[in-house]
Amino acid sequence: MRRSPMPDRLDAALVRAVEASAGPPDADGWVTATVPLESVDLAVPTLLSLGADIEALAPEELRRGIAEAAGAVFDRYRSR
């Protein structure tokens, strides 16, 4: 994830927890961190709110949920 959008889009306690687990940024500014959320159902819309500034690495159920939701948004707005 890129750190910049987090404070504006996530709860302050969640931002603190993510920042506490974050590793150093790579050459492109991406960091690996743990995002403590209660369930996949809650995590999908929360992480989608960060747009392309985040990639969920695990669990696979979360990756699949984000892909399905993003695909549904794409389908809705695709030019007909």
Backbone bond lengths (Angstrom), bond angles and torsions (degrees), N, CA, C in turn:
res aa  C-N    CA-C-N  psi(-1)  N-CA   C-N-CA  omega(-1)  CA-C   N-CA-C  phi
1 M - - - 1.444 - - 1.513 108.71 -
2 R 1.279 115.21 154.44 1.460 120.96 171.49 1.519 106.06 -96.63
3 R 1.289 117.47 138.88 1.464 120.70 -173.42 1.518 114.74 -74.26
4 S 1.294 119.77 -27.98 1.458 122.36 -170.12 1.530 116.35 -53.49
5 P 1.344 121.64 -44.23 1.462 118.52 -174.76 1.525 114.38 -80.44
6 M 1.313 117.89 -13.37 1.465 119.81 -172.53 1.520 114.68 -58.16
7 P 1.320 120.62 -51.59 1.459 118.63 -175.72 1.517 114.00 -59.92
8 D 1.314 117.61 -29.95 1.456 120.62 -179.08 1.522 113.31 -80.28
9 R 1.321 117.63 -22.69 1.461 120.12 -170.93 1.521 115.26 -116.29
10 L 1.316 118.09 -12.66 1.459 120.58 -177.59 1.521 111.11 -121.35
11 D 1.315 115.14 156.38 1.452 122.49 175.81 1.534 110.08 -57.70
12 A 1.324 116.94 141.33 1.469 121.92 -175.90 1.530 112.37 -57.33
13 A 1.328 118.56 -40.07 1.467 120.89 179.52 1.528 110.64 -65.59
14 L 1.319 116.94 -37.43 1.454 120.77 178.06 1.526 110.43 -67.64
15 V 1.315 117.27 -41.30 1.473 121.11 177.47 1.524 110.13 -60.00
16 R 1.329 117.26 -44.34 1.480 120.36 179.30 1.524 110.91 -61.23
17 A 1.327 117.55 -42.73 1.463 120.66 -179.70 1.524 110.99 -64.86
18 V 1.316 117.22 -41.69 1.468 120.64 178.64 1.522 109.60 -64.70
19 E 1.313 117.59 -47.18 1.460 120.58 -178.74 1.526 111.89 -62.33
20 A 1.324 117.30 -33.56 1.467 120.37 179.17 1.533 111.60 -67.70
21 S 1.326 116.95 -26.83 1.464 120.40 -178.53 1.529 112.92 -97.67
22 A 1.314 117.62 -6.08 1.462 121.38 -172.66 1.525 112.13 -72.08
23 G 1.324 113.95 137.27 1.453 120.23 173.19 1.517 109.22 -83.84
24 P 1.321 116.83 -177.55 1.463 120.33 178.34 1.532 110.29 -71.03
25 P 1.323 117.62 150.35 1.466 119.43 178.55 1.526 111.25 -67.78
26 D 1.335 114.70 147.30 1.462 119.03 175.36 1.534 108.80 -82.73
27 A 1.309 117.55 -172.46 1.464 121.95 -176.51 1.531 112.70 -61.58
28 D 1.329 116.95 -25.87 1.458 121.16 -179.91 1.530 113.06 -96.04
29 G 1.331 117.15 3.83 1.456 121.14 178.73 1.518 115.06 89.07
30 W 1.323 118.24 6.51 1.461 121.95 179.56 1.520 110.15 -86.76
31 V 1.330 116.06 142.87 1.455 121.51 175.66 1.526 109.17 -124.14
32 T 1.316 115.69 153.83 1.458 121.51 173.10 1.520 106.75 -101.62
33 A 1.334 115.76 130.81 1.463 120.76 -178.02 1.519 108.92 -149.01
34 T 1.311 115.25 161.74 1.459 122.08 174.68 1.523 108.56 -97.41
35 V 1.321 115.65 130.67 1.461 121.23 178.32 1.526 106.73 -108.85
36 P 1.331 117.67 105.65 1.469 119.82 -176.80 1.532 111.79 -80.28
37 L 1.320 116.19 103.66 1.455 121.42 177.92 1.521 108.57 -124.78
38 E 1.328 116.38 152.62 1.456 121.48 -172.25 1.524 114.52 -68.56
39 S 1.325 116.30 -34.39 1.462 118.66 -176.40 1.517 109.61 -156.46
40 V 1.315 115.57 163.56 1.465 120.86 175.83 1.521 109.55 -62.45
41 D 1.331 117.29 -39.77 1.468 120.55 -179.19 1.525 111.71 -59.41
42 L 1.318 117.86 -36.64 1.466 121.40 176.73 1.524 111.49 -80.63
43 A 1.320 116.92 -32.68 1.459 120.78 -176.33 1.519 112.51 -69.40
44 V 1.327 118.01 -37.40 1.469 120.48 -175.76 1.528 111.51 -56.71
45 P 1.334 120.50 -57.17 1.469 118.15 -178.60 1.530 112.84 -67.45
46 T 1.325 116.98 -31.88 1.462 119.55 178.71 1.520 110.38 -63.42
47 L 1.313 117.25 -48.59 1.455 120.70 -178.67 1.522 111.64 -72.21
48 L 1.326 118.35 -33.35 1.466 120.22 175.95 1.520 111.11 -62.95
49 S 1.325 117.53 -27.95 1.469 119.52 178.95 1.524 111.85 -64.20
50 L 1.329 117.18 -16.36 1.469 121.16 178.36 1.524 111.79 -90.12
51 G 1.320 117.09 -2.27 1.460 121.35 175.95 1.518 112.47 59.46
52 A 1.320 115.45 -136.26 1.464 121.73 -177.14 1.521 112.60 -82.31
53 D 1.332 117.43 6.19 1.465 120.88 179.93 1.520 112.75 -87.19
54 I 1.333 116.78 7.10 1.461 119.82 179.83 1.523 109.81 -144.90
55 E 1.319 115.45 148.88 1.463 121.77 170.82 1.519 107.02 -134.27
56 A 1.313 116.58 120.52 1.455 120.91 175.91 1.525 107.99 -76.91
57 L 1.302 116.94 125.66 1.456 121.60 -179.57 1.523 111.84 -92.21
58 A 1.308 117.19 -27.64 1.460 122.34 -178.43 1.523 107.90 -164.89
59 P 1.296 117.89 159.00 1.461 129.12 -4.91 1.529 110.82 -75.31
60 E 1.309 115.32 165.91 1.467 120.71 -178.06 1.525 111.14 -59.55
61 E 1.323 117.29 -35.56 1.470 120.82 178.89 1.531 110.83 -59.56
62 L 1.330 116.89 -37.88 1.464 121.28 178.24 1.530 110.23 -69.38
63 R 1.326 117.09 -45.03 1.471 120.40 177.88 1.538 110.58 -57.68
64 R 1.316 115.73 -44.16 1.462 120.95 -179.76 1.535 110.43 -64.83
65 G 1.324 117.22 -42.82 1.465 120.84 179.41 1.518 112.48 -62.76
66 I 1.325 116.52 -41.08 1.466 120.42 178.16 1.530 109.57 -66.06
67 A 1.323 117.18 -44.00 1.467 120.36 179.76 1.525 111.31 -61.61
68 E 1.327 117.31 -42.33 1.462 120.62 179.86 1.521 111.39 -65.28
69 A 1.330 116.90 -44.18 1.465 120.37 179.80 1.526 111.14 -66.03
70 A 1.319 117.40 -42.84 1.460 120.62 178.79 1.526 110.66 -64.67
71 G 1.328 116.69 -38.42 1.459 120.59 176.91 1.518 111.90 -63.23
72 A 1.324 117.06 -39.50 1.462 120.79 178.64 1.527 110.84 -65.47
73 V 1.317 117.41 -39.54 1.472 120.71 176.58 1.521 109.67 -64.51
74 F 1.321 116.54 -45.78 1.457 120.86 178.73 1.524 110.65 -57.63
75 D 1.319 116.95 -47.56 1.465 121.01 -179.57 1.528 111.53 -59.90
76 R 1.314 116.70 -39.04 1.456 120.24 -178.20 1.526 111.32 -66.19
77 Y 1.331 117.58 -37.55 1.467 120.90 -173.43 1.520 113.71 -100.61
78 R 1.298 117.66 -2.72 1.461 121.06 179.54 1.522 109.44 -62.58
79 S 1.313 116.49 140.38 1.467 120.77 176.57 1.512 109.42 -60.39
80 R 1.285 116.01 139.48 1.469 120.00 -179.18 1.504 110.30 -100.37
